[in-house]
Amino acid sequence: MTQEKFNQIYHRAVERKGGELNVEQRLTIPLNNEQLTLIPDHRWLAEFTQKVFQCGIRWQVVRNKWPAFEAAFFEFCCNHLEMSHGSAS
């Protein structure tokens, strides 16, 4: 499988979204290193977990039910997850 060039993907997006301005307005500004280090570990775990679920389940279903996932996984707080695992045995 050949990898598509970014230019091809970008031009297709411009066509589909009605122009370059519409595409640019949808893009987010990446966080810098300092901002990234301020994100707590449990939020990284939640984001990674959400992406894994979206690989196997329609992303919109995961997004709509995400509050229930957060509750089921104790807001992805590692200490609570560890304790719940230990109490199940």
N, C-alpha and C positions, 0 to 999 in steps of 0.2 A: 504494500500500500504506500503510495507516495504522499508525502506531507504537503498539504496545501500552503501556498505562500500567503503571508499576512495581507499583502496587497489585494489578493483575490477575495479573501474573507471580508476585508474592509469595504471594498467596492460593492460586494453583494449586500452588505449591511446598509450601505448608503442607499442603494436601490430600494431595498425592502422598507427602510425607515423614512423614506421621503427626503433624503438629502443629508449632506455632511453635517450640517448644524444639528439636525435631530439626533444623529449618532453621537456627536460630541457632547450634547446635553445629557445623554444617558450614562456617560462614563463617570466614574468616581475618581477622585484624586487619591492616589495611594498615600498611606500613612508613612511618616518618616520613622527612622529607627527608634527615636525617643518615644513617639506615640505608640509604636508597637510594643515596646517594653512595658508600657502602662496597662496593657490588657492582661487581666489575671488569667492564670492557667485554666481555671474552670470554663472560661469563655472560649479559649482555644479548643478545649476538649468538646464543648458543645458544637462549635462550628464544624470541626472535623467529623463529629458524629452525624450531624445533619447532612453533610455532603455524602457520607457513606450510605445513609438511608435513601438519599435522593438517587443514588446509583441503582437501587433495586426497586424503588417505589416512585411513582410519578411525583416530581418535585412539588407540584401544587398541593398534592395530598399531604406530603410531609410538612410543607409550610403551614397549611391550614390546621394541622393537628399538632404543630410544634409545641404549644403550651402544655399539652398532655405529655409529650416526650420529656420536656423539662421537669415536670412534676414527677414522672416515673423514675427519672434518673437523679432525683434530689438536686435539681438545678446544676447538675454536673459538678457538685462539690466533692472533690476527691476523698475527703475525710468521711463523709457520709456514705459514699459508695463503698469504701473499704469496710466500714462497720456493717453495712447491710450484707456484704458478701460473707463476712465472718459469722454473722448471726444465722445465716441460712444453713450452716453445716451442723 
